[in-house]
Amino acid sequence: MTSATALEERHGAHNYHPLDVVLSHGEGVWVTDTDGRRYLDCLAGYSSLNFGHRHPALVEAVQTQLERITLTSRAFHHDQLGHFCAELAQLAGKDMVLPMNTGAEAVESAIKVARKWGYEVKGVPADRATIVVADGNFHGRTTTIVGFSTDPQARSGFGPFPGGFRHVAFGDSAAMAAAIDETTVAVLIEPIQGEAGVVVPPEGYLADVRRFCDENGVLFIADEIQSGLGRTGTTFACDLWDVSPDVYVLGKALGGGILPVSAVIADASVLGVLRPGDHGSTFGGNPLACAVARAVIELLADATHQQGAATRGAHLHRRLTDLVGSGVVATRGVGLWAGVDIDPAIATGREVCEDLAALGVLAKDTHGSTIRLAPPLTINEVEIDLVVDSLADVVARRSSTEVEVLA
Ligand SMILES: *Cc1c(COP(=O)(O)O)cnc(C)c1O
């Protein structure tokens, strides 16, 4: 019998380089491989599994909806969409929701909305709209989006790319102010850059961006696809600095780790520029997606998950800080979200993740020697200690190997 990985190797496009584990089951923060080995999932589907694997309330919402209706297309109304839009808009403190499926689609949709808003409301001359983006951004994988990525591998071989994007250093308020002019329709940033290694901007940065946008009639678009929905100890990362963007882009955890569900959320003065036929998606806002997202929104309603992420996140960061100096160069992050820079002299991020997997902890490197920890928000303190102890163990062993090699 051919193994699942051999089939994947032969018939699946090689656009990923997964760790050598074959998962077949997941429950809460734990996953099990085909040999029955258990692992603590510290990637959580890049923050799609904020509530863990197969959260009972989310599974139940899907099962209930499966018995009713799953897809209508937007050619007809269905009885979930209005509730989903109203509940999500309320969570974000906005009027309206544009439902899509994947994160990249929602980012693309936000770009389209911002441009149309720029031409129709701000009065930017046709086809002159610019959008300011940050160096080190990650917003998805479509041709437009990789076109304004600063990661050479994301772009290389995929041009030509659409224009209309300007780059500034992330966290640099003066650079942001200088990049905005009368053609600028939006600033598009991740409030905390996830793929870049969980990079938290300096205090005051998001408030500065908010102010520049207000002063210049520019939309502040916050890509909260990875940072949003509880991860940072707040519902949105922007809440950490009491900043309300004009447009939220959500995805990942909005689908509860079950379905791709994404959305653009804004006031009617912005999303109102879309009229029938301007934009669409066959699957966007389907009944099954709406049902699971509504259950996700309900899980966030009493802030228990957000508070848990804040308190247990503080524990995670305290423990990680203690590793700095012994094989770990630096750690960053907020809530249950951490970037850990391993000393490149002892190991690559990939090697550390391989060692961690052998100890029963699944994590993912981002770039070079940086690994990201983003466990489900339901992780408890004992499990956090297990993760940090395993990491300490791995870097200690790698450090001693390095000494032997040098000697
Ligand atoms: C994952 C991610 C995306 C893209 O989402 P997909 O569902 O993979 O298309 C966009 N922005 C951010 C910040 C992300 O983390």
The ligand as an SDF file (V2000), in Angstrom:
LIG
                    3D

 15 15  0  0  0  0  0  0  0  0999 V2000
   -2.9880   33.8980    6.5050 C   0  0  0  0  0  0  0  0  0  0  0  0
   -3.0380   35.3510    6.2550 C   0  0  0  0  0  0  0  0  0  0  0  0
   -3.6030   35.8700    5.0700 C   0  0  0  0  0  0  0  0  0  0  0  0
   -4.0780   34.9890    3.9450 C   0  0  0  0  0  0  0  0  0  0  0  0
   -5.1110   34.1360    4.3080 O   0  0  0  0  0  0  0  0  0  0  0  0
   -5.4340   32.8530    3.3920 P   0  0  0  0  0  0  0  0  0  0  0  0
   -6.6870   32.3040    3.9870 O   0  0  0  0  0  0  0  0  0  0  0  0
   -4.2690   31.9260    3.5080 O   0  0  0  0  0  0  0  0  0  0  0  0
   -5.6170   33.3660    2.0000 O   0  0  0  0  0  0  0  0  0  0  0  0
   -3.6690   37.2420    4.9370 C   0  0  0  0  0  0  0  0  0  0  0  0
   -3.2230   38.0600    5.9050 N   0  0  0  0  0  0  0  0  0  0  0  0
   -2.6810   37.6060    7.0470 C   0  0  0  0  0  0  0  0  0  0  0  0
   -2.2110   38.5750    8.0830 C   0  0  0  0  0  0  0  0  0  0  0  0
   -2.5470   36.2330    7.2540 C   0  0  0  0  0  0  0  0  0  0  0  0
   -1.9750   35.7740    8.3610 O   0  0  0  0  0  0  0  0  0  0  0  0
  1  2  1  0
  2  3  1  0
  2 14  2  0
  3  4  1  0
  3 10  2  0
  4  5  1  0
  5  6  1  0
  6  7  2  0
  6  8  1  0
  6  9  1  0
 10 11  1  0
 11 12  2  0
 12 13  1  0
 12 14  1  0
 14 15  1  0
M  END
$$$$
